[in-house]
Amino acid sequence: MRKPIIFGNWKMNKTNAQAQSFFDGVDAFATDKADFGVAVPFTALHTSVNAAKNIHVAAENVHWAPNGAYTGEVSVEMLKEIGVKWVVLGHSERRQYFNETDEEVNKKAAVVIEVGMTPIICVGETLFEFEAGKTESVVRKQVAGTLAGLAPEAVSNLVIAYEPVWAIGTGKSATIEIAQDTCALVRDEVRNIFGDDVASKVRVQYGGSVKPDNIAEYMSQEDIDGALIGGASLEVDSFKAIIDAIK
C-alpha cells in the first residue's frame, strides 16, 4: 500500500502573516492517514516550517547549482538550512511561463535527492497536445526525461504529479477515467525504465482543479495516490475539508 500524499500549491500567494494564519487554522487537523503538505513561496518558507507540526512544507522551485551568479534563484542548501524537505519541480506554470525543460527539471531533481530532500516532479500536456491525441507521447517523454539517470531507490521515494496544463486554474478537471489512465501511464513509464518494484512504490498524484467535493473520487482510483491542489489549498476551510475527505 502506498501512503496517500496530498499537497497544496499556493503559487504566488500569501504573505508571512497569512501563512501563519493558515497553519494556525489547519495544522492541528492533519491526520496520519496521508502525507499532507503545502508548497509555499520562498518568502513564506521559514514562517511555514516553524508553524507546521503535522503538515509538510515544500518549496515551489529550486536551482540546480549550489551557488553562483544566478540572481533571484535559491539553492538546495538554502532550503535545507531552514528545514525544507520537499520541493515541487517542473510545475506546468514553470514550464509554460519560464520555459523550463525536462533536462532542467532532471538536474534539479538530482540535487534535491542528493541532499536528502524529496522532489514532487510535475508532468502534463497542453490543451493542444490533449486535443491532438498526444497525451501519451508527451507524458512518457516528460517522465523519461525528468527521471533520466536517477537511482532506482531514489525514484521509488519521489512523487510524480500528473497535471494536465488545460486543467490548471481553468476550473476544468480531467474525468476520473482520464486521470486514472494517465496516472497509470506515468507508472507504466516508470516500470519501463526502472522495473516493477520501483513502479509499485513511486507515488503518483493527480492535479487540476481538485476540490473537496471531487477528491475522494480521484483517490479511489488504483493508480492515483494523491493530489496536488491549487486554489482549494489557499483557504483554511477548504483544505480542512480536503483533509476530512481522506479516509
Backbone torsions as a table, in degrees:
resi	resn	phi	psi	omega
1	MET	NA	127.9	175.8
2	ARG	-90.0	130.9	-178.8
3	LYS	-69.7	131.0	178.4
4	PRO	-58.1	149.0	179.7
5	ILE	-136.6	116.6	-175.8
6	ILE	-119.6	114.2	178.9
7	PHE	-122.5	136.0	168.5
8	GLY	-87.3	159.3	176.8
9	ASN	-132.7	107.5	-175.2
10	TRP	-77.6	-16.2	-178.4
11	LYS	57.4	-137.5	-179.0
12	MET	-96.1	66.4	-179.3
13	ASN	-140.0	150.7	172.7
14	LYS	84.5	125.3	169.8
15	THR	-81.2	177.4	175.9
16	ASN	-61.2	-42.4	-179.7
17	ALA	-63.6	-39.6	179.1
18	GLN	-69.2	-36.5	177.1
19	ALA	-63.9	-45.3	179.0
20	GLN	-58.7	-43.7	179.9
21	SER	-62.4	-39.5	178.8
22	PHE	-61.5	-50.0	-178.2
23	PHE	-66.5	-35.1	175.6
24	ASP	-58.8	-34.4	-176.3
25	GLY	-90.2	-19.7	-170.7
26	VAL	-116.9	-36.4	-166.0
27	ASP	-54.7	-41.9	-176.3
28	ALA	-67.3	-16.7	-177.1
29	PHE	-91.0	-9.7	-179.9
30	ALA	-69.4	135.0	-178.6
31	THR	-109.8	176.9	177.4
32	ASP	-92.3	12.7	177.7
33	LYS	-71.8	-17.3	179.9
34	ALA	-154.9	163.9	166.3
35	ASP	-83.2	105.6	178.6
36	PHE	-97.2	138.1	179.9
37	GLY	-159.0	172.6	173.7
38	VAL	-140.1	141.6	172.2
39	ALA	-95.8	127.0	-171.7
40	VAL	-124.8	158.6	177.5
41	PRO	-60.2	155.4	-178.7
42	PHE	-52.0	-42.1	-173.9
43	THR	-66.6	-22.7	-177.9
44	ALA	-101.6	3.6	-175.0
45	LEU	-64.9	-47.6	-176.1
46	HIS	-62.6	-45.8	177.3
47	THR	-60.0	-43.5	-176.4
48	SER	-67.0	-44.5	179.0
49	VAL	-59.9	-41.3	-179.5
50	ASN	-70.5	-31.5	-176.8
51	ALA	-83.4	-28.3	-173.4
52	ALA	-84.5	125.0	175.7
53	LYS	-111.6	-33.6	-177.0
54	ASN	-115.7	-11.5	-177.5
55	ILE	-110.5	134.5	177.4
56	HIS	-74.3	152.9	177.7
57	VAL	-122.1	130.5	179.1
58	ALA	-120.0	149.9	167.3
59	ALA	-82.4	159.0	-177.8
60	GLU	-92.6	-5.6	-178.0
61	ASN	-175.0	168.7	174.3
62	VAL	-162.1	160.4	175.0
63	HIS	-96.9	154.7	-178.1
64	TRP	-81.5	-19.7	-177.3
65	ALA	-83.3	148.3	179.1
66	PRO	-71.8	-26.3	178.2
67	ASN	-172.1	-179.5	176.2
68	GLY	130.9	-170.5	-175.3
69	ALA	-85.8	69.3	180.0
70	TYR	-125.4	72.6	-175.2
71	THR	-54.0	130.5	177.5
72	GLY	88.8	-2.6	-178.1
73	GLU	-101.3	167.4	-177.8
74	VAL	-133.8	138.6	-177.9
75	SER	-95.4	166.5	178.6
76	VAL	-64.5	-35.3	179.9
77	GLU	-66.0	-35.3	176.1
78	MET	-63.2	-41.0	178.4
79	LEU	-68.9	-44.6	-177.6
80	LYS	-62.1	-37.1	-177.8
81	GLU	-59.6	-33.7	-178.1
82	ILE	-96.1	6.1	172.8
83	GLY	96.7	11.5	177.1
84	VAL	-73.9	134.6	-178.3
85	LYS	-121.5	-5.2	-178.2
86	TRP	-132.7	148.8	176.8
87	VAL	-142.5	128.7	172.9
88	VAL	-82.1	131.3	-177.5
89	LEU	-129.0	141.6	173.3
90	GLY	69.1	26.1	177.7
91	HIS	-55.0	148.0	-175.5
92	SER	-56.5	-33.0	178.4
93	GLU	-71.5	-32.8	174.0
94	ARG	-66.6	-41.6	179.4
95	ARG	-67.9	-42.3	-174.3
96	GLN	-75.2	-45.4	-173.5
97	TYR	-92.9	-26.1	-175.6
98	PHE	-119.9	11.2	171.5
99	ASN	57.9	34.7	176.2
100	GLU	-67.5	139.9	-179.0
101	THR	-108.7	167.0	175.9
102	ASP	-58.9	-38.8	-179.0
103	GLU	-63.0	-41.1	178.4
104	GLU	-66.9	-43.0	178.8
105	VAL	-62.7	-39.5	178.1
106	ASN	-61.2	-43.4	178.7
107	LYS	-64.4	-39.6	178.3
108	LYS	-66.7	-42.5	179.7
109	ALA	-59.8	-41.3	-178.1
110	ALA	-61.7	-42.9	-178.2
111	VAL	-75.3	-32.3	176.5
112	VAL	-62.5	-45.6	179.5
113	ILE	-65.6	-39.4	-176.7
114	GLU	-58.9	-34.2	-178.7
115	VAL	-94.6	8.7	174.7
116	GLY	86.3	16.8	176.5
117	MET	-99.5	166.6	-176.3
118	THR	-111.3	123.4	175.9
119	PRO	-86.3	144.0	167.6
120	ILE	-110.2	104.7	-171.5
121	ILE	-96.8	122.8	-176.5
122	CYS	-95.5	139.6	173.8
123	VAL	-136.6	157.8	178.0
124	GLY	163.5	154.1	-174.8
125	GLU	-99.6	158.0	176.2
126	THR	-79.6	170.3	176.7
127	LEU	-61.2	-41.9	179.2
128	PHE	-59.6	-45.0	-179.3
129	GLU	-67.5	-38.5	178.1
130	PHE	-62.5	-48.8	-177.5
131	GLU	-69.2	-23.6	178.5
132	ALA	-87.1	3.1	179.0
133	GLY	73.6	26.4	-176.0
134	LYS	-103.0	11.5	-177.1
135	THR	-54.0	-50.1	-175.6
136	GLU	-61.9	-47.5	-177.0
137	SER	-66.1	-39.5	-179.6
138	VAL	-66.7	-48.2	-176.0
139	VAL	-68.2	-41.4	177.9
140	ARG	-61.8	-41.9	179.4
141	LYS	-63.1	-42.9	179.9
142	GLN	-65.2	-42.5	178.9
143	VAL	-62.1	-48.6	-178.7
144	ALA	-62.8	-42.1	-177.2
145	GLY	-68.8	-41.2	-176.6
146	THR	-76.5	-23.1	-178.8
147	LEU	-99.6	-0.1	-174.5
148	ALA	-56.0	127.5	175.0
149	GLY	80.2	-2.9	179.6
150	LEU	-78.1	150.2	-179.9
151	ALA	-70.9	141.8	179.2
152	PRO	-52.7	-42.5	-179.8
153	GLU	-61.7	-38.6	179.0
154	ALA	-66.3	-40.4	179.6
155	VAL	-65.5	-36.3	178.2
156	SER	-57.7	-31.6	-172.7
157	ASN	-100.4	-5.8	179.0
158	LEU	-90.0	-179.8	-178.2
159	VAL	-125.9	138.1	174.6
160	ILE	-116.0	128.0	179.7
161	ALA	-109.1	117.6	173.1
162	TYR	-85.0	114.1	-179.7
163	GLU	-127.1	97.0	175.4
164	PRO	-62.0	126.1	-175.9
165	VAL	-57.5	-33.5	-177.3
166	TRP	-72.1	-5.9	178.9
167	ALA	-112.5	8.7	-178.2
168	ILE	-94.5	113.6	176.9
169	GLY	68.8	14.9	-178.3
170	THR	-103.6	-12.8	-173.5
171	GLY	85.1	-12.3	176.4
172	LYS	-84.9	150.6	174.9
173	SER	-138.8	148.2	177.3
174	ALA	-64.6	145.8	174.3
175	THR	-61.7	161.3	178.5
176	ILE	-56.7	-40.2	-177.8
177	GLU	-65.7	-43.9	179.4
178	ILE	-64.4	-45.0	-179.1
179	ALA	-61.7	-47.5	179.3
180	GLN	-63.2	-47.0	-177.5
181	ASP	-61.6	-39.2	-177.2
182	THR	-77.5	-35.8	174.4
183	CYS	-64.9	-36.5	175.1
184	ALA	-64.8	-36.7	177.2
185	LEU	-64.3	-42.2	176.3
186	VAL	-57.4	-47.8	-179.3
187	ARG	-63.8	-37.4	179.6
188	ASP	-65.5	-37.3	177.8
189	GLU	-67.5	-38.5	173.9
190	VAL	-60.7	-41.1	178.6
191	ARG	-62.4	-41.6	179.9
192	ASN	-60.0	-36.1	-174.7
193	ILE	-90.2	-42.2	-169.1
194	PHE	-115.4	-10.5	178.1
195	GLY	99.5	172.6	-173.6
196	ASP	-63.9	-40.3	-175.4
197	ASP	-62.7	-45.8	179.3
198	VAL	-65.7	-42.7	-179.0
199	ALA	-62.4	-32.6	-179.5
200	SER	-75.2	-18.9	-176.7
201	LYS	-100.4	-33.0	-176.3
202	VAL	-63.2	137.4	180.0
203	ARG	-95.8	135.3	-177.1
204	VAL	-119.2	124.2	177.8
205	GLN	-101.0	157.8	166.3
206	TYR	-110.2	138.6	176.4
207	GLY	-134.4	137.6	177.9
208	GLY	148.4	90.6	179.8
209	SER	56.6	42.8	173.7
210	VAL	-81.0	133.5	-174.5
211	LYS	-137.0	169.1	179.2
212	PRO	-55.6	-32.8	-174.9
213	ASP	-85.8	-4.3	177.6
214	ASN	-126.5	-6.2	-174.2
215	ILE	-65.5	-36.8	-177.7
216	ALA	-62.6	-37.4	-179.8
217	GLU	-68.0	-41.5	175.8
218	TYR	-62.5	-42.4	-175.8
219	MET	-69.9	-15.1	179.9
220	SER	-78.4	-7.5	-176.6
221	GLN	-83.0	147.6	-172.3
222	GLU	-59.9	-39.5	-173.4
223	ASP	-103.9	6.6	177.5
224	ILE	-103.6	110.2	-175.2
225	ASP	-97.8	-3.5	-177.9
226	GLY	175.0	-166.6	-177.0
227	ALA	-144.6	146.9	170.5
228	LEU	-111.2	115.2	-163.8
229	ILE	-114.1	132.1	179.9
230	GLY	-91.7	-102.0	-172.2
231	GLY	-54.5	-36.8	-177.1
232	ALA	-71.6	-8.3	178.1
233	SER	-92.8	-1.8	-175.4
234	LEU	-85.1	-25.1	-175.8
235	GLU	-107.0	140.4	-179.2
236	VAL	-56.6	-49.2	-174.9
237	ASP	-63.6	-42.3	-177.6
238	SER	-71.1	-35.7	178.4
239	PHE	-72.1	-35.9	174.5
240	LYS	-63.0	-37.6	178.0
241	ALA	-65.7	-35.7	176.8
242	ILE	-66.5	-42.8	176.5
243	ILE	-58.9	-44.3	-179.4
244	ASP	-63.7	-28.0	-176.5
245	ALA	-77.4	-13.8	-179.4
246	ILE	-89.4	109.9	-176.0
247	LYS	-95.1	NA	NA
